[in-house]
Amino acid sequence: MNQKSTRILIVALLLVASVFCWAVYAQKNGSAKTMWEYSVVTSATGDNPTRLTELGKDGWELTSVRTEDQMVGNFRHTTIYYYLKRPKQVAQ
């Protein structure tokens, strides 16, 4: 092998070694997998921004909203479901 080929091979090996070391370091020092907890809040009176604000202050994030209409006699009863999630609190 000539000198230029040897240099290219050494640089390539150093590059591969540094990528491998970075991957091992990142895996050992990476953050733990996030665990989630979920909650469903229902409302029959419509949107309740005060309650949702309180939940947001507690770390809950609104992920989706679903409404369900049900006829009770001649009256329509609407229930709103708020689906929330937040990172699970780990006891230390």
C-alpha positions as CSV (number, residue, x, y, z in Angstrom):
1,M,0.0,0.0,0.0
2,N,1.2,3.5,-0.7
3,Q,1.4,6.2,1.9
4,K,-1.8,8.0,0.8
5,S,-3.9,4.8,1.0
6,T,-2.5,4.1,4.5
7,R,-3.5,7.6,5.7
8,I,-7.0,7.2,4.3
9,L,-7.4,3.8,6.0
10,I,-6.2,5.2,9.3
11,V,-8.6,8.2,9.1
12,A,-11.4,5.8,8.2
13,L,-10.6,3.6,11.2
14,L,-10.5,6.6,13.5
15,L,-13.8,7.8,12.2
16,V,-15.5,4.4,12.7
17,A,-14.0,4.1,16.2
18,S,-15.1,7.6,17.2
19,V,-18.7,6.9,16.0
20,F,-18.7,3.6,17.9
21,C,-17.5,5.3,21.1
22,W,-20.0,8.1,20.8
23,A,-22.8,5.5,20.3
24,V,-21.8,3.6,23.4
25,Y,-21.4,6.8,25.5
26,A,-24.8,8.1,24.3
27,Q,-26.5,4.7,25.2
28,K,-25.0,4.7,28.7
29,N,-25.7,8.3,29.5
30,G,-28.9,8.7,27.6
31,S,-32.1,9.6,29.4
32,A,-34.3,6.9,30.7
33,K,-37.3,5.9,28.7
34,T,-40.3,8.2,29.5
35,M,-43.2,6.4,31.2
36,W,-46.6,8.0,30.9
37,E,-49.7,8.1,33.0
38,Y,-53.1,8.8,31.5
39,S,-56.3,10.4,32.7
40,V,-59.8,10.9,31.3
41,V,-61.9,13.8,32.5
42,T,-65.5,14.1,31.6
43,S,-67.8,17.1,31.5
44,A,-71.5,17.4,30.8
45,T,-71.6,21.2,30.9
46,G,-69.2,21.9,28.0
47,D,-65.7,23.2,28.0
48,N,-64.3,23.9,31.4
49,P,-61.1,26.0,30.9
50,T,-60.6,26.5,34.6
51,R,-60.4,22.8,35.3
52,L,-58.2,22.2,32.2
53,T,-55.9,25.0,33.4
54,E,-55.5,23.4,36.8
55,L,-54.7,20.1,35.2
56,G,-52.1,21.8,33.0
57,K,-50.4,23.3,36.0
58,D,-50.2,19.8,37.4
59,G,-48.3,18.7,34.3
60,W,-51.2,17.1,32.4
61,E,-51.2,17.6,28.6
62,L,-54.5,17.4,26.6
63,T,-54.1,14.9,23.8
64,S,-57.6,14.6,22.4
65,V,-61.3,15.5,23.0
66,R,-64.3,13.4,22.2
67,T,-68.0,14.2,22.5
68,E,-70.8,11.7,22.9
69,D,-74.4,12.6,22.4
70,Q,-77.2,10.6,24.0
71,M,-80.9,11.1,23.8
72,V,-82.7,10.9,27.2
73,G,-86.3,11.2,26.4
74,N,-86.7,14.4,24.4
75,F,-83.5,15.8,25.7
76,R,-80.0,15.5,24.2
77,H,-77.3,14.8,26.8
78,T,-73.8,15.6,25.7
79,T,-70.8,14.3,27.5
80,I,-67.3,15.6,26.6
81,Y,-64.3,13.4,27.3
82,Y,-60.9,15.0,27.7
83,Y,-57.9,12.6,27.3
84,L,-54.8,13.7,29.1
85,K,-51.2,12.4,29.7
86,R,-48.2,13.4,31.7
87,P,-44.8,11.9,32.5
88,K,-45.2,9.4,35.3
89,Q,-44.0,10.7,38.6
90,V,-41.2,8.5,39.9
91,A,-40.8,8.2,43.7
92,Q,-37.3,8.9,44.8
